[in-house]
Amino acid sequence: MSFGFLIYPGVEELDFQGPWEMVGMWHKYADGPAPCLVARNLDPVRCAHGMRVLPDVDFAGASQLNQLLIPGGFAAFEEMKRPDVCNFVQRHAQAGTTLMSVCSGSFILLGANVLSGRRACTNWKVIDKLRQAGIEVVEERYTRDGSVWTSAGVSAGIDMLLAYIAFTQGEDVASSVQLHAEYFPEGRIYGHHRKAQPVPTYIARA
């Protein structure tokens, strides 16, 4: 069984690469699921900042996913309108797959009608947009509502994945993954840009 990462043209690189690293360490050191990249077809995908990546499987071939992570980027607002993407996400939701989003990937969940009646996180720049769509937005690094996990922007997906591993596999496995990834943020905050922006609660507390 595989842990799927949805990719599409314009996807934000770290949205899926950070969580991919956590899943990769989980797979290598603690018998976790194998990560795989899923796209509508097997053509190379050019990401938001120019990186090109190769999908492992297309939508039709991705039938054995226990987890599916949906990253964001500005392109997510177009992807959320595409029937093939929404149908793919809906199919996995109906099959009981654990769904996750990072950043504006939450809007793809919204387009697939997965967030109805749920709490969710998203990128700080589009919190109001998600609220206007009728979703209860949680201004934290990540949150879980049933089988759906969502995180704030970009790097927040790493924290969400570690929390998911701890929740499903226990603290010891998450500790091993964290150590092998050497993910111990120093907590240093640079400058004052955050003070001039409508940042979410978890950033304002920093």
N, C-alpha and C positions, 0 to 999 in steps of 0.2 A: 504494500500500500504506500502511496506517495503523498507528499505534501506539495500541493500545486501552488505556483506563483503565476498569476495572470500578468502577461506583458502585452503591450500594444504601442504603436508609434507615439512618441512623445512622453512615455512613462518616465517618472522621476527615478533616477538610478538608485539612490540610497533607500528609497521607499521599499524596494524589494531586495537590494543587495545586503542591507543590514540584517533584516530578518533571515535572509538566505544563509548568512554566515552562522547565525544562531542555530538554525535547523541543521546545517551541515555539521556543526560541532556535536549536536545532539545525535545525529545519525552515526558519526564516526566514533564517538566515545561512549555512547549510552544506548546504542541499538534503537535510535529514533527512526522516524520515517525518512525515506530518501527524498530530497528536494528535486522538483522538476519545474521547468519553465513551460507555461502553457500559452499558446496564442491562437488566433483564428486560423492561421496556416503556418507553414514551416519556413516562410521567408524570413530573412534577417530583420530584426526590429531595431530601428534607430531611436534611441532614448532622448530625453529632454536636453541633455548636454552633449549629445553627439556620439555617445558610446553605441556600438552595434552589438547586439546579442542574438544568439541562435536559439529558437524555441526547441524544446525536446519533444513536444507533442502538440497536436492541434486539438480543437474543441471536440471533434468526433472521437479522438483517441483517448481523451482524458476521462476515463470512466471509473477509475478506482482511487478516488481522492478522499482521504479522511479529513483533510484540511485544505482550504483554498484561501490564499491571501490575495487581496486586490489592492495594489499600490495606486498612488495618485499622480498628480502633475496637472498642469493646465489642460492637457489633452483628455483628462477624465470627464470633462464636461461635454465633450463630443461623444466619447465612448458610452456614456450613460444613456445616450439616445439610440444606440445601435441595437437592433433586435437580436442579432446573434450573440452579442455580449450579455445582454439582459437574460436571454433564454438560457445561456450557459450557466450563469449564476443562479437563476431560479431552479434549474434542474438539480444543481448540487444542494441548494437549500431544501428542496423537497426530499432529497435522498438522505438528509440528516447530516450532511457535511458541516463541520465547524467552519464558519466563514469569518474572515478577518479583513479589515481594511486599514490602510495607512494613509494619513493625510487626506486629500480630496478623493481618494478611493471610496470614501463613504458615499459619494454621490453616485457611484456605480451601483452600490448596494441600494441606494435610494431609487435609482432608475429601474432596478430589478424588483422593487417592492419588498425588499427584505427588512427595511428599517421601520416599517409601519408599526407604531406602538412601542418602539424600543428607544432606549437612550443610546447616544453615540457621541464619539469625539470626532474632531476633524481639524484641519489646518486653521490656525488662528485667523487667517485672512478671510475665511469663508464661513465662520461660525454663524454670522447673521443670515447668510444665504441658506444654510441648512435649517436654521430655526424658522425662517420664513416658509420653508417647505413643510413645516408642521412637526419637526423632529425635536425631541428634548435633547439639547446638546449639553454634554458634561464637559466643563472646562478643566479637564485633567489631562495627564500624559496619555492615559489609556483607560478604557473601561470595558466591562463585560456585561452583556445582557443576554442571558441564556446561552445559546450556542453561537452568538455573534460577538466578536471582539472588535473594537475599533480603537484607533490611536490618533493622536495629534500628528503634527507634520513631520515628515522626513525622518529624522533620527529617532523619533518616538517609537517607531516600529520595533526597534531593537529591544527596548524596555518591555513592550507588549509581549514579544515572543518569549523573553525570559520569564515573565509573569505567567504566560500560558504554560510553559514547560513546568514551572513550579506547581501550578494549579493541577495539572494533569499527571505529572510524574513524581512530584515531591521536591522538597528543598534540596536534597542531596544531588539529584540529577541536574537541577538548575545551577547549583553551585559548581559542578563539574564543567558545564557548558560555559558559564561565566569565566571560569579560570582559564580554560583552553582558548577562549576568545580574547582573554586579557581585557575584558570590558569592565573597567573600574573608573568611571568618569571622575575627574578631579574636582568638579564642582566650581571651577573658576568661571566668573562671569565678566565679560569684557565690555567696557564702555557703558553707554546709557541709551542706546537706540530703542531698547524695549520700553523705556519710560515715555517715549513719544508716540507709541502705538497702542491701539485698543487690544492689548494682549489678554489671553485667557488667564483665569485665576491662578493656575499652577505656575505661570511665568511671573505674574505679579507678586507672588509669595517669595520669589527668589531674591 
